[in-house]
Amino acid sequence: MGMMTPREFEILARSLRPQLVRTARNVLHDDSAAQDVAQDTLLKLWTMRDSLDRYRSVDALASVMAHRMALNVLRAASPGRFVELDENTGGVPSAEDELLARENGRHLDAVIASLPAPQQTLIRLRHIEGYDNAAIAALLGSSEGAVRTALSRARRRIAAAFGVDPSLYRNKN
């Protein structure tokens, strides 16, 4: 089959979103977290869009994915799960440090590859494919605010991996 167009995916996302939110809410009992899981599930489906015709039921696939992602959110909520990638980030990095980090494209690629798949997809849609937040929100049947929040989380993880103060990183384009 041919590639699914952004418009076709947008229609699919709008039809799946309510079911994904319900599935996640049943696990998490938190509407905001359920909305995040629905968005992450749709991002994962976007990366799979060219092979979705192989599945008998995309609805069932999406529900299973949302359920698993919601369980992962519960597991991640347990304390002590996240460790600092670099213990020497106490101070604000120098301009030289930031320049070196920006120039280190291979490291950046590796950091992006280490992000959860939904965050990788968001970063690629925004910064590589050039979609703006409104277009990404339309594609996922989500809100611009939810896309902005998810992008901010991904950028903070990237910044932390480079040892850059996330608040400094957030102000750069």
N, C-alpha and C positions, 0 to 999 in steps of 0.2 A: 504494500500500500504506500501511497505518497505521504509526504510530510504533513502533519496537522498544522494548519495555519494558526496564527495567534487568535484570530476571530473564532475559529472552531474550538480552540482550547478555552477561550473566554466563555463560550456558551456551555461547554462541559463543566467548567469550574463553577459557574453560577448554579447549575443544577445539582452539583455534588456538595457544595459548601454547607447547606443546612444539615444534611445527614452527617457530615464530618464533624460539625460543631456538636451535634447531639451525641455522637459516639464518644468524642473526647470529654464532653461534660459529664457523661455517665461514669467515666473513670476518675476525672479530676475534681468534680463538684465545684468548678470555678469557671465562670463564663469567660473571663479575660484569657486565662490559660487555654481554654478550649478553642477560642478564636485563633490564638497563636498556633495551636496544633493543626487546626484546619488549614491555615495559611501555609505552614510548613509541609503539610501533606500535599497541597496543591503545587507547591514549588517542586517537590520530589516528582510528582506526576508530570510536571512540565518537562523535566529532564528526561522522562521516559516517553514523551508524547509520540515519538515515531515508532514505538513498539507496543503501544496500548492495544492495537488491533489483534495482538496475539492472545489477549485475555478474554475468556468467555464473558466475564462480567467486570467491567471497569468499576462499577459501583461497589461490588464485593471487595475487589482489590483495594480500592480507596478506603473502605471502612476498616479493613484489616490493618492497613498502613497507619491510619489515624489511631486505632486502638493501640498498636505497638508504640507509636510515638508518644501517646499519652502515658503509657506505662513507663517509658524512658524518662519523661518529665518527672514522674513520681520518684523514680530511682535517683535522678539527678538532684532532687530536693534534699537528699540525705546529706548531712554535714560531712565535711572533709573530702568531698568528691573532687573538688577542683584544686589543683596545685599550681603555684606560681611557676611560670615557664623560666623566669630569670629572677634570681634572688637579689641581683645587684641593681634594682630599679628604684632605689629609695629616692634619689634626687632627680631633678628635671634634667633630661639629656641635653648635651651641648648641641649647638647648630651643626657641628661636625658629625656628631653621632647620628643626628636625624638625616643628614645628607648621605652618610654611609648606608643607613637603613634604606633610604629611598632608592639608592643606586643598586642595591643588592636585589636585582630582579629575581634571581633564582630562589633566594630565601623567601621572597614575597610569594612566588608561585607555590612553594612548598607549604607556606603558612595557609594560603587559600585552600590548597588541596587537603589540609588537615581540618578545615572547618566542617561542621555538619553539612551534609548535602544541601539542605534548604538554604543555608547561609551562603554556600558557594554559588548556588544558582542566583540568588539575589545580587551578590557582588558582580557576577558576570552579566546579568541582565542590565544592571545600572551602569557599571563602569567599563564593560567591554563591548556589549551590544548597544549601549547608549540609550536604553529606555529611560524615560523620566519616571518619577514616583507615581504620577497619575496613570501612566500607561501600564506600569507593573501592577498597580492596584486594580485596574480594569481587567487585565489579563487573569488575575487571581480571584476576581470577584470580591476583593478586599477593600479596605479603606486606605487612603494615602497615609493616614496616621499610623496604621498598623505596619505598613511597608517602611515608613520612616523609622519606627521603633526597631523593627527587625534589622534594617540596614545599620542602624546605630550599634546594635549588639554585635553584629559581624565586624564592623569597623573597630570597635573596642577590643575584640579578640585579636584582630590583626595588629593593632597598636601595641597591645600587651606582649605579643610574640616578638615584637621589635624592641621592647623595652621603652616604648614611647608613652609618655603620659597621655592617656586616652582623651583627656579634656583638650589637650593641645591638638591632637590628631583630628578631633571632631570638627575643629574650625577650619581645616584645610579641605580643599576640594579634590 
